[in-house]
Amino acid sequence: MFFIPFAGLVVVAGIVGYRMGQVPGETEIINRYAAIYVSMAGEGAALTDCAATVHPDPAVRMVINCANPNGLTTTFYVGPRGEALPEPAGPAI
């Protein structure tokens, strides 16, 4: 009798853990950062202002550039699991 609630809890914890371990796809990442850009840029900004490119550094999954018709340009650097990264430093002189 006590085993059934415990088994249900284990199954739910397993599903949540599995979903949290999933790496998001490129489309999902681009849409997430485009939505952030639209909320920051305000009037005149659209999701279609954003485009993504691959970064040569393997620690950076992609670079998302969003250009507003008003002249505002926003750049997001995204890590391998979709996390936001600071702008990578160039080579030291």
GUMARNU-668689 format. One record per residue (C-alpha): residue number from 0; residue in three letters; chain; x, y, z. Coordinates in steps of 0.2 Angstrom, whole numbers. Last residue first. Layout:
REM residues N
ATOM   resi   resn   chain    east   north      up
ATOM    NUM    ALA       A       X       Y       Z
...
//
This chain:
REM residues 93
ATOM   resi   resn   chain    east   north      up
ATOM     92    ILE       A     240     206    -137
ATOM     91    ALA       A     227     194    -130
ATOM     90    PRO       A     216     186    -142
ATOM     89    GLY       A     198     191    -141
ATOM     88    ALA       A     187     190    -126
ATOM     87    PRO       A     170     181    -128
ATOM     86    GLU       A     154     191    -125
ATOM     85    PRO       A     146     185    -109
ATOM     84    LEU       A     136     168    -111
ATOM     83    ALA       A     118     165    -111
ATOM     82    GLU       A     113     147    -109
ATOM     81    GLY       A     107     136    -123
ATOM     80    ARG       A     116     120    -118
ATOM     79    PRO       A     131     123    -129
ATOM     78    GLY       A     133     141    -124
ATOM     77    VAL       A     124     156    -132
ATOM     76    TYR       A     131     173    -136
ATOM     75    PHE       A     118     186    -139
ATOM     74    THR       A     120     202    -149
ATOM     73    THR       A     108     217    -149
ATOM     72    THR       A     109     230    -163
ATOM     71    LEU       A      98     246    -161
ATOM     70    GLY       A      97     256    -177
ATOM     69    ASN       A      78     260    -178
ATOM     68    PRO       A      76     246    -190
ATOM     67    ASN       A      81     234    -176
ATOM     66    ALA       A      95     222    -178
ATOM     65    CYS       A      96     206    -169
ATOM     64    ASN       A     111     195    -169
ATOM     63    ILE       A     112     178    -162
ATOM     62    VAL       A     129     170    -160
ATOM     61    MET       A     129     151    -158
ATOM     60    ARG       A     136     136    -149
ATOM     59    VAL       A     150     145    -139
ATOM     58    ALA       A     162     134    -130
ATOM     57    PRO       A     167     126    -147
ATOM     56    ASP       A     174     143    -153
ATOM     55    PRO       A     171     146    -171
ATOM     54    HIS       A     154     153    -168
ATOM     53    VAL       A     139     147    -179
ATOM     52    THR       A     127     160    -185
ATOM     51    ALA       A     109     166    -179
ATOM     50    ALA       A      97     179    -186
ATOM     49    CYS       A      86     191    -177
ATOM     48    ASP       A      75     205    -184
ATOM     47    THR       A      61     192    -188
ATOM     46    LEU       A      56     191    -170
ATOM     45    ALA       A      50     209    -172
ATOM     44    ALA       A      55     226    -164
ATOM     43    GLY       A      46     242    -170
ATOM     42    GLU       A      41     247    -152
ATOM     41    GLY       A      51     239    -138
ATOM     40    ALA       A      70     234    -140
ATOM     39    MET       A      70     224    -123
ATOM     38    SER       A      54     214    -125
ATOM     37    VAL       A      58     210    -143
ATOM     36    TYR       A      76     205    -139
ATOM     35    ILE       A      70     193    -125
ATOM     34    ALA       A      58     185    -138
ATOM     33    ALA       A      72     184    -151
ATOM     32    TYR       A      82     175    -137
ATOM     31    ARG       A      69     162    -134
ATOM     30    ASN       A      65     160    -153
ATOM     29    ILE       A      84     157    -157
ATOM     28    ILE       A      85     144    -143
ATOM     27    GLU       A      70     134    -148
ATOM     26    THR       A      75     134    -166
ATOM     25    GLU       A      93     128    -162
ATOM     24    GLY       A      86     114    -152
ATOM     23    PRO       A      86     113    -133
ATOM     22    VAL       A      97     100    -124
ATOM     21    GLN       A      87      88    -113
ATOM     20    GLY       A      93      85     -96
ATOM     19    MET       A      79      95     -88
ATOM     18    ARG       A      66      84     -97
ATOM     17    TYR       A      75      68     -90
ATOM     16    GLY       A      75      75     -72
ATOM     15    VAL       A      57      79     -73
ATOM     14    ILE       A      52      62     -80
ATOM     13    GLY       A      62      53     -67
ATOM     12    ALA       A      55      64     -52
ATOM     11    VAL       A      38      59     -58
ATOM     10    VAL       A      42      41     -59
ATOM      9    VAL       A      50      41     -42
ATOM      8    LEU       A      35      50     -34
ATOM      7    GLY       A      23      37     -42
ATOM      6    ALA       A      33      23     -35
ATOM      5    PHE       A      32      31     -18
ATOM      4    PRO       A      14      33     -19
ATOM      3    ILE       A      12      15     -24
ATOM      2    PHE       A      24       7     -11
ATOM      1    PHE       A      14      12       4
ATOM      0    MET       A       0       0       0
//
